[in-house]
């Protein structure tokens, strides 16, 4: 039995849920016709460099670009600007970047919002997010959160209350100063509603895909980035894009590749880096699996590396996944045949046997069998790749930004500023 179809869910202030299918035609009218907005993208999380390669960094920049291209003004107010090159590319479109000093408080943020003359504040939810919402509320600005992950803390008691209890109190106070939230998945929308005041508006807007992923990469750029031995080799190129973190079951990927290599030559291509790098290389060496570790690359080059993969694999270590990785939608846009773990957010994006192949988390033999099946059946691999691209054809960042605006326009106004 196949997984349920992907829909974009929105919850309004009365709790009513609305849905949108990704095959619906794009509707950018709300973004394009909205009166000129001066938007602040606020991120107090210094682990998310604005110019970095993490999903949170990519989403911030991609949203900034969509708003800028629609004619609005965007100021990124961030704790960690990160590498300059991706940011410089957006400055050409008019982006301004303001850096927050360490331990910036409500007054500091309020001063930057005033000097930037913003009208709307989109803030990435983090443990320090209450400062941004309060600053926006004091100034009478429209404020909304983006929820990329749950805010967690341990449960050690402090003065009769656990840190988790205190965190929930602070979160609730932050939400009370905000107009609503954009969650990147249904799971995170459910969590947000569980910690926010009753009736707090929440909309689900998953990540988008840059338009370049739908096109073949520039041949000259492809030749400059992909080694000749990989371009012309006879091995099956099994690829992975993402962080080398415990959430990804990289040992299963290596084990599955070793099983496939009994039938045909295999080359594993890894685009990304992280704390499991050494474990990955040790496991590959023990099993005799050749690994080409590309490492972190500029996001503008990811589509080129995807083009060098015969199969894209997205293995996850458990079912406790609360958002769809951006790389999965990007691989689908690039028409790569995908084998992924059957966890909830992935089930909302991939239809088994229709737009990809799904296996249970930890099922190494099932993962290997699916990869081998795609290697042996070029027609199936091509059909799944084309169907995957069609599935996400309207899931651009322009469309994601338009859906954010639609949500904003549907939310009720807050009471008078604090």
N, C-alpha and C positions, 0 to 999 in steps of 0.2 A: 504493500500500500504506500503510495507516494505521500510526501509531506504536504502540508497546506500551502496554498499559493501565498506569495508575498503581497502584503498590503501595507500601506502607510497609515498608521492609526493616529487619530487625534482625539483628545478628551477635552471638552469644553468645561466651563465653570460649573455646569450642572451634572457633569459626569457622563454626558452623552458621547458615544464613540462614533467617529466617522472614519471611512476607509478610502484609500486610493490605490488602484492597481498600478504597478510600474509601467504597464503597457499603455496607460492613458497618454494622450498627446500632452506635451509640455505646455504649461501655462505660466508664462513669465509676466503676464499683464500686471499682476499685483506689484511685482518688483519694479517694473518699468514705469508704471503710472503713479506710483506713490510719490507724493510731494518730496522734494529734495530732502534727504535725510543726512544728518551728520552723525555717523555711527562710531561709537567707541567699542572696539573689541578688547575686552579687559581680561587679562590672565594674571592672577596672583601666584600661580604655581610655577616656581622657578625650575622645576624639573621638566617643564615643557618649553624648550627654546623656540621662539617664534620662527627662526630660520632653520630649525632642525628637521630631522627625517622621521620623527615619531608621528603616529597617526594624529595625535592632538595638534602637533605643529602643522601638519599638512592640512588639516581641516581648517584651522585658523586662517592660514594663507589663502586657501581655496575660496573660503567665504569672503574674505576681503576682496579678492579679485572679482568675484561675481557682483558684489555690491558696487565696486568701482566701475566696472564695465557697464552697469546699469545707470551710471551717471550720479551716484551718490558719493559723499565724502566719507573716508574711513581713516580713523586714527587708531593704531594699535597701541594700547597702554599695557605694557608687559613687564614682568619681573626679570625675564631673561630674553633679550633680543636674539641671541644665538648667532650662527654664522651670517655674514652680511650678504652673500650673493643672492639667495632667494628673496631676501627683503629688498635689495636694490632693484631687482626686476619689477617689483610692485611699486616702488617709488616712482618709476616712470609713469605709472597710471595715476599718480597723485597720492599714494599712501603716505601718511605721516606715522612715525614711530616715536613713542615717548616711553622712557624707561622709568620704572618705579624703583625707588631706593629700597634696600632691604628693610623689612619690618615696617613698610609704609602703612599708615593707619587711615581711618576714615577721612580725616582732614586733608591728608596728602592726596588721596584719590579725588576728593572733592575739588581741590585746587587744580588738578590736571584736567578734570572734566570741564571746569569753568574756562580755563585757558584754551582748551581745545574747541570750545563752543559746540559741544555735541548736543544732540537732541534725543538720541537713543543709546542705550548701553546693553551690549551683549556680553555676558560674563561667563567664562568657563567655571563651573562649580568646583570649588576646592575647599579645604578646611578653613581658609581665611576669607571665604566669599562674603561673609556678612558685612565687611567693610565697604565693598563695592555697592551692594544693594542699598545700604543705609545712606551712602553718599549720594547716589542717584535719587533716592526718595527725598532727601533734604532739598535737592535742587528741582524737584518736580519733573524729573526725566523719566521716560519710559525705559524700564529695566527688565531684562529677561535673562534667565540662566540657560546655559547649554550644559546638559548632563552627559558626560562621557563615561563616568564610572561612579560606583557607590562610594560615599564617604564613610570610611570605617575607622574604628579605633578599638583598642583593647578594652577589657571590662574590669580593670583593676579599680577598686573603690577609692574615691577621693571625697572626704567629708560626707560620707554616707551615700554618695552617688558615684556610679561608675563613669569612666570616661565616655563610654558609649551613650549613657543617659545625658551627660552634659553636651555631647556632640549633637544629639537629636534636638535638645532645647535650642542650641545656637542655630542649627539648621532651620528649625521652624521659624525662629525670629527673622532669619535672613529671607526666607520665602515670603513672610508677611510684608516685607518691604519691596517685593518684586511683583511684576505684572503676570508672570507666567514662566514656563520652562519649555525648552526644546530638548527632548531626550533623543539619543541616537538609536534607541531600540525600544521595542515593546517592554522588555524586561526592565530596563532602566526607567521607563515611564511608570510602571507599576511600583517600583521602589520609590520614585519621587513622590507619588501620590500617598505612599505609606508614611512618609516623614513630613510632608507639607500640610498646611491647614486644609480642612475640608473644603472642597470646591476649588482648590487651586488649579488653574488651567495648565494642562500639559499637552503638548503636541509631539508626535514622533516624526522626526525627519532624519532618516539614515544618511550616511555619507554619500557623496556624489562621486562622479568619475570625470576627470579632465577630458576634454574633447580629443586630445592627442592620442589617447589610448584606443580610440576607435579607428585610427588610421595606421597604415604601415609606417614604420619609422623611416627617417631619411637614410638612404643607402650609405651615404658617406659617414654619417654618425654611427650607423650599425657596424660598419667595418672598423671604425676607430675604437669602439667599445668592446666588441666581441672578438676574442682571439680567433685567429684563422683555424687553429686546430679544433676549436669548438664549433665554428661555423661549418666546417667541411667534414667533421668526424662522422663515423658510422655508428657511434653509440646513441642509444636512446637518451635524450636529455630530459631528466626528471628535475623539475625546478621547484623552488620554494622562495617566497618573498615575505619577509616579516621580521619581527624581532626574535632573536634566539633566546627566548625566555621560557620559564617552566610551563607557561600556558600552551606552548606548542610541543607536540610529542615528536621531537626530532629523532629520538632513538627509534621510534616506530618507522619513521621515514627511512633511516639508514638500514634497518633490518629488512624492510620491504624491498628496498633497492638491491640488497644482497640476494634476496630470493629471486627477483627478476633477473639478476645477472647470471643465473644458472642457465637461462634460455637465450640471452642476448647481451651484448655489451651495454653497460649503463654508465652514464655520467651524471652525477648529482650536481646541480647548480644552485647555490645558496646566495640570495641577495638579501643582505641584512647582517646585523651583528647583535651581540648581547651576552648575558652572563653564561649561557650554555655553549659558548663557542668552543671552548676546549673539550668539553664532554662530547660534543658533536664530532670533532676531529679525531678524538681517541676512539670513539665507537666506530667511525668509518674505517680507521686504520685496522682495528681488530677484525672487522668483517671483510676487509679487502675491497672496500667501495671507494672509487675515486670521487673526490669532492673538489669542485671548483668554488672556493669561497670568495665571492665578489666583495663582500662587506657592505657597509652602508654606502649608498650612492645618492646623488641629488635626485629628488623626486622627478625632475624633468627627464631623467634617464631611465626610469623604471620600465617604461613601455618598450624601450629598446631591448632590455634584458629579457622581458617577457617574450619578445619575438624569437629569442634564441632557445626557448623551451618547447619541447614536444608535448609535455604534460605538466600541468601545475598541480602540486599537491598541497593541501591545507589540512594537516593533521592536528587535532587538539587533544590535550591530555585528559580532559574530563568534560562532563556535560555542563559544568558551571561557567558557561560563557555568557556574558550579558550584552554583547554587541557584535555586529558583523564587521570583521576586519576590512579596511579599505582595499587591501590587496586582492581580496576575493572578487569584488566588483570590478576592479581594474583588470584582472585576468580574464573575466568574462567579457568585458568590453574589447579586449585584445583577441577575442575568439580562441583563447587557449582552452583545450579540454581540461576539465578540473575534476580531481578526486578529492573529496573533503570528508571530514568527520561529520556524522549526522547529529549535530548539536543544535539546539533550538534556533538561535539566530541564523545559522547556516541553512536550516530547513526552510526558513522564510524566503531565502534567495535562490536556492538550488532545488530543482525538481529532479528526483532520481530517474535516470534513463532519459530525461528530456533535455535538461540543460547542464547535466553533469552526472557524476557517479558518487554515491554516498556509501560510507562504511561506518560501522560502529566505532566509537572511540576505543583505541587500544587493540583493534583487530588488525594485527600485522599481516596475517595471511589474506584477509579480505582486501587490505590496501594493496598488497602486491598483486593479487589477482585482478584488481581493477586497472592498475597501471599496465599490466601485461595485456589485458583485454584491449586497451586503447592502442598499445603498441602493435598488436596483431591485426587490428581492424581500422585501417586508415579512414574508411568511409564513416564509421561510427565516431571516430575522433573529430572529423571535420563537421559532421552533423551536430554534435554536441557543442562544438565551438561556435558555430553560426547561431544556433538556438540560444546560447548563453549571451552572445552579443545582442541579439534581438530583445532578450529579456531585460537588459539594462540600457537599452538604446535611449531612453528618456531620462536616465538617472544621472544627469549632469549636475555640476555644482550650481549652474544658473537656475536649474529647476529646484534644487534643494533650497537655495536662497529665496526663490519665489514662494515656496511652501512655508518658509519661516515667516514671510510677510503676511501671508494669508492667515496664519495662526495669530500673529500680532493684531491684525485688524479685527479678529473675531473675539478677542479677549475683552472683558469689561475693564473700565478704568478703575484705578485704585482710589481710595478716599484721599482727602487732602494730604499733602506731604507732612511727614513727621516734623 
